[in-house]
Amino acid sequence: MRERNEHDLHARSFDQAADVYEAARPAYPAEAVSWLLEGVTGRVLDLGAGTGKLTRALVERGHEVAAVDPSAAMLRVLREALPGVDAQLGSGERIPFGDQSVDAVVCAQAWHWVDPASAVPEVARVLRPGGTLGLVWNFRDESVDWVRELGQLMHTEEAYLGDDVPPVVGAPFGELERHDVRWVQPLNLDGLLDLARSRSYFITKDADTQAAVIASLRRLAAEHPALAGRDVFELPYVTECYRARRGALRE
């Protein structure tokens, strides 16, 4: 029960940092979006859409797009940027759309917050037969030493992520395919600090702990040989993409 309460606390924390989340978090590379939606021409649902980081790319590709998120604050930012998107409160376990109403469901940086036992049949319900479920995560490439140290200073391992294992899907979906994309995000010191401020671990801590994290990141930027003296850093990412097709539902 304690683990679940902490999970819920971290999930709800984004209400407090919607604007900084929008400013700091990276978008998704075009190659990843193209792979996730290969062969999809109809309506796409962005599940756990947040402030619309992935939603923008879906709209730019010409799709009719709907968005669902449990955070009213995050959806406020999304609606301001994308007023033409049908954005509604909901979750992976309770999607406010009708049966077989979309051709694809994509979930960016959010599948680890859902209960797969409830979310898988709910996603299958709103998908048309043969529709695509796409899951995607941006991971910092911690094979780079300064990026690994950045993660340690941001206490990444203490936040509930559940992203160190492959996602769980299963029936009525078919085989889960995977595709990785490597890329870099340019950002300055303020962007690096905002990246920490946008994380659930940081948001849920007291002011002294938050100040200590920010101070440690300032030292990293000032002293690490790969960063010292630079106005702009290139933060390497690996974007992990997964997709599966919906089969027939059992009666």
GIDA-V650094 format. One record per residue. N is the residue number from 1. RES is the residue in one small letter. OMEGA is omega as a letter, one per 20 degrees, with the letter a starting at -180 (none if undefined). BURIAL is I if it has 16 or more other ideal C-beta (glycine too) atoms within 10 Angstrom, else O. D_LAST is the distance of its C-alpha to the last C-alpha in Angstrom with 1 decimal. Layout:
n=<N & N>
res=<RES & RES>
omega=<OMEGA & OMEGA>
burial=<BURIAL & BURIAL>
d_last=<D_LAST & D_LAST>
This chain:
n=<1 & 2 & 3 & 4 & 5 & 6 & 7 & 8 & 9 & 10 & 11 & 12 & 13 & 14 & 15 & 16 & 17 & 18 & 19 & 20 & 21 & 22 & 23 & 24 & 25 & 26 & 27 & 28 & 29 & 30 & 31 & 32 & 33 & 34 & 35 & 36 & 37 & 38 & 39 & 40 & 41 & 42 & 43 & 44 & 45 & 46 & 47 & 48 & 49 & 50 & 51 & 52 & 53 & 54 & 55 & 56 & 57 & 58 & 59 & 60 & 61 & 62 & 63 & 64 & 65 & 66 & 67 & 68 & 69 & 70 & 71 & 72 & 73 & 74 & 75 & 76 & 77 & 78 & 79 & 80 & 81 & 82 & 83 & 84 & 85 & 86 & 87 & 88 & 89 & 90 & 91 & 92 & 93 & 94 & 95 & 96 & 97 & 98 & 99 & 100 & 101 & 102 & 103 & 104 & 105 & 106 & 107 & 108 & 109 & 110 & 111 & 112 & 113 & 114 & 115 & 116 & 117 & 118 & 119 & 120 & 121 & 122 & 123 & 124 & 125 & 126 & 127 & 128 & 129 & 130 & 131 & 132 & 133 & 134 & 135 & 136 & 137 & 138 & 139 & 140 & 141 & 142 & 143 & 144 & 145 & 146 & 147 & 148 & 149 & 150 & 151 & 152 & 153 & 154 & 155 & 156 & 157 & 158 & 159 & 160 & 161 & 162 & 163 & 164 & 165 & 166 & 167 & 168 & 169 & 170 & 171 & 172 & 173 & 174 & 175 & 176 & 177 & 178 & 179 & 180 & 181 & 182 & 183 & 184 & 185 & 186 & 187 & 188 & 189 & 190 & 191 & 192 & 193 & 194 & 195 & 196 & 197 & 198 & 199 & 200 & 201 & 202 & 203 & 204 & 205 & 206 & 207 & 208 & 209 & 210 & 211 & 212 & 213 & 214 & 215 & 216 & 217 & 218 & 219 & 220 & 221 & 222 & 223 & 224 & 225 & 226 & 227 & 228 & 229 & 230 & 231 & 232 & 233 & 234 & 235 & 236 & 237 & 238 & 239 & 240 & 241 & 242 & 243 & 244 & 245 & 246 & 247 & 248 & 249 & 250 & 251>
res=<m & r & e & r & n & e & h & d & l & h & a & r & s & f & d & q & a & a & d & v & y & e & a & a & r & p & a & y & p & a & e & a & v & s & w & l & l & e & g & v & t & g & r & v & l & d & l & g & a & g & t & g & k & l & t & r & a & l & v & e & r & g & h & e & v & a & a & v & d & p & s & a & a & m & l & r & v & l & r & e & a & l & p & g & v & d & a & q & l & g & s & g & e & r & i & p & f & g & d & q & s & v & d & a & v & v & c & a & q & a & w & h & w & v & d & p & a & s & a & v & p & e & v & a & r & v & l & r & p & g & g & t & l & g & l & v & w & n & f & r & d & e & s & v & d & w & v & r & e & l & g & q & l & m & h & t & e & e & a & y & l & g & d & d & v & p & p & v & v & g & a & p & f & g & e & l & e & r & h & d & v & r & w & v & q & p & l & n & l & d & g & l & l & d & l & a & r & s & r & s & y & f & i & t & k & d & a & d & t & q & a & a & v & i & a & s & l & r & r & l & a & a & e & h & p & a & l & a & g & r & d & v & f & e & l & p & y & v & t & e & c & y & r & a & r & r & g & a & l & r & e>
omega=<r & r & a & r & r & r & a & r & r & a & a & a & a & r & a & a & a & a & r & r & a & a & a & a & a & r & a & a & a & r & a & a & r & a & a & a & r & r & a & a & a & a & a & r & r & a & a & a & a & a & r & a & r & a & a & a & r & r & a & r & r & r & r & a & r & a & r & r & r & a & r & a & r & r & r & r & r & a & r & a & a & a & a & a & r & a & a & r & r & a & r & a & a & a & a & r & a & r & r & a & a & r & r & r & r & a & a & r & a & a & r & r & a & r & a & a & r & a & a & r & r & r & r & a & a & a & r & r & a & r & a & r & r & r & a & r & r & r & r & a & a & r & r & a & a & r & r & r & r & r & r & a & r & r & a & a & a & r & r & r & a & a & r & r & r & r & r & r & r & a & j & r & r & a & r & r & a & r & r & r & r & a & r & r & r & r & r & a & r & r & r & r & r & r & r & a & a & a & a & r & a & a & a & a & r & a & a & r & r & r & r & r & a & r & a & r & r & r & r & a & a & a & a & a & a & a & a & r & a & r & a & r & r & a & a & r & r & r & r & a & r & r & r & r & r & r & a & r & r & r & none>
burial=<O & O & O & O & O & O & I & O & O & I & I & O & I & I & O & O & I & I & O & I & I & I & I & I & I & I & O & I & I & O & O & I & I & O & I & I & I & O & O & I & O & O & I & I & I & I & I & I & I & I & I & I & I & I & I & I & I & I & I & O & O & O & I & I & I & I & I & I & I & I & I & O & I & I & I & O & I & I & I & O & O & I & O & O & I & O & I & O & O & I & I & I & I & O & I & O & I & O & O & O & O & I & I & I & I & I & I & I & I & I & I & I & I & I & O & I & O & O & I & I & O & I & I & I & O & I & I & O & O & O & I & I & I & I & I & I & I & I & I & I & O & I & O & O & O & I & I & O & I & I & O & O & I & I & I & I & O & O & I & I & I & O & O & O & O & O & I & O & I & O & O & I & I & O & O & I & O & O & I & O & I & O & I & O & I & O & I & O & I & O & I & I & I & I & I & I & I & I & I & I & I & I & I & I & I & O & O & O & O & I & O & O & I & I & O & I & I & O & O & I & I & O & O & O & O & O & I & O & O & O & O & O & I & O & I & I & I & O & I & I & I & I & I & I & I & I & O & O & O & O & O>
d_last=<33.6 & 36.6 & 34.8 & 32.0 & 34.7 & 36.5 & 33.4 & 32.8 & 36.6 & 36.6 & 33.5 & 35.2 & 38.6 & 38.0 & 38.6 & 42.3 & 42.7 & 40.8 & 43.9 & 45.1 & 41.6 & 41.7 & 45.3 & 44.9 & 41.5 & 41.3 & 39.2 & 37.1 & 38.7 & 38.0 & 37.1 & 34.3 & 32.8 & 33.1 & 31.3 & 28.4 & 27.9 & 28.8 & 27.4 & 26.0 & 27.6 & 25.6 & 25.1 & 25.2 & 24.4 & 26.8 & 25.3 & 28.0 & 30.5 & 33.5 & 36.5 & 35.1 & 36.4 & 33.6 & 32.9 & 36.3 & 35.7 & 32.5 & 34.5 & 37.4 & 35.2 & 34.5 & 30.9 & 29.6 & 29.0 & 27.5 & 28.2 & 27.0 & 29.0 & 29.6 & 33.4 & 35.2 & 38.2 & 36.6 & 35.0 & 38.4 & 39.8 & 37.0 & 37.4 & 41.2 & 40.8 & 37.9 & 38.2 & 36.0 & 32.9 & 30.3 & 30.6 & 28.8 & 28.7 & 25.5 & 24.2 & 21.6 & 19.9 & 20.3 & 20.4 & 21.9 & 20.3 & 17.6 & 14.2 & 14.9 & 18.6 & 20.2 & 20.7 & 21.8 & 21.9 & 25.1 & 26.3 & 30.0 & 31.7 & 29.1 & 26.1 & 28.1 & 28.1 & 24.3 & 22.3 & 19.9 & 17.5 & 17.0 & 18.0 & 15.8 & 12.4 & 14.7 & 16.2 & 13.0 & 12.1 & 15.5 & 15.7 & 15.4 & 13.9 & 16.7 & 18.2 & 20.5 & 20.8 & 24.5 & 26.3 & 30.1 & 33.0 & 36.7 & 38.6 & 42.4 & 43.8 & 45.5 & 47.0 & 49.7 & 52.0 & 52.6 & 48.9 & 48.2 & 51.0 & 49.5 & 46.2 & 48.2 & 50.2 & 47.2 & 45.8 & 42.5 & 41.7 & 41.9 & 39.2 & 35.6 & 34.2 & 31.8 & 32.4 & 34.3 & 31.2 & 28.6 & 25.6 & 22.4 & 19.2 & 16.9 & 13.2 & 11.6 & 15.2 & 17.6 & 21.1 & 23.1 & 26.3 & 29.5 & 32.6 & 35.7 & 38.2 & 41.7 & 43.8 & 46.2 & 46.5 & 50.1 & 51.0 & 54.1 & 55.0 & 53.6 & 50.3 & 50.3 & 50.9 & 48.3 & 45.8 & 46.6 & 46.6 & 43.0 & 41.6 & 39.9 & 42.4 & 45.3 & 44.1 & 43.5 & 47.0 & 50.3 & 52.9 & 55.1 & 52.3 & 51.3 & 55.0 & 55.3 & 52.4 & 53.9 & 57.3 & 56.0 & 54.3 & 57.6 & 59.4 & 57.0 & 57.5 & 61.3 & 61.8 & 59.4 & 61.1 & 58.1 & 58.0 & 61.6 & 63.4 & 60.4 & 59.4 & 56.0 & 53.7 & 51.1 & 48.1 & 46.1 & 42.3 & 39.6 & 36.4 & 33.4 & 30.5 & 27.0 & 24.2 & 20.7 & 18.4 & 14.8 & 12.6 & 9.2 & 6.4 & 3.8 & 0.0>
